[in-house]
């Protein structure tokens, strides 16, 4: 399953939730503590999304936008993945920096 994410690097804490209307359409907001330097934020995004979706971090791939805030990510389409994505998009993020 592929979907768009909007990354907020250098946040106070790692949080997944909310939506952003950006370059790739409606995107899931992912805030990570890691800085946007040397791929650290991309690795953190994969880890945080893996935790949120209950998959391994190595199963989450940044397909497009490795050097951008707007990314297209891919993860295995298991049972309930689309439902979980909808839940996370509807969630309100708080204290994400």
N, C-alpha and C positions, 0 to 999 in steps of 0.2 A: 504494500500500500504506500502510495506517495502522497505527501501533503506539504504545504508551505508553512514555514515558521519564520517568525521575526525574533531575532536574538538581541537581548540586552546584556552585553558583556560588562563585567565589572560591577555587577549588582551586589547588594548587601547579602543576599542569600540566593540559593538555587530554587527557582519556582517555575512551575509550568501552569499556565492558565490564562484565559482571556483571548481576545482576537485583535487583529490589526489588519486594516485594509491597506495592503501595500502593492508592490510591483507584481507579485505573484498571485494576487487575489486575496481572499480572506485567509489570514495566516494565524496559526497558533503562536502565542507569545511564550517565549522561553527565556527566563532570566538566569544568568549564571554568574558565579563569583569570579570565574577565570577571566583574565584580561584577553583582549583581542590581539594577541601577539603569538607568533610562531605556532598557530593552530591550536593553542590551548583552549580557546573558547569553543572551537569545533568539537574537540574531544569531550569537553564538559557537556556540550549540548547532547551528544550521543549518549553519554552516561545518564544525564538527567531524564532524557526521553525514554531510555531503556527502563529506568526505574518506574517512571510514570505508566508505562505500558506493560510492564512485567515481562520484558524480554532481555536478552543479553546485550551489552553495549556494543559488542562487535557485530550484532545483527542490525544496528542502526547505521545508515549510511547517508552522508551528505552528498546528494547527487548533483546539486547545482548551487552556486553561491558560496564557495569556500572562503572567499575574501569579502563577503558582503553580509550585512545584517539580515537580508532577506535570503532564505535558503529553501531549497527543496530537499526534503529528506525522505528516505525510504526505510520501511521496516516490514517484517513479516506480517502478512495479513492473517492473523489467527482469529479465532472466534471472539467476537466482541471488540475488535480493534476499532472499527468505525464508531461503535457506541462510546467507547472510551474517549476517542477523539472529540466527539460531540460534547461529552461531559466536560472535558478540559477546556474546550472553546467557550463553554458557558460559564466556567468558573471565573470568579473575580480574584485578581491577584492583589495581594496586600503586602506592603513592606518590601517590594522587590527592588527598590532602589531607584 
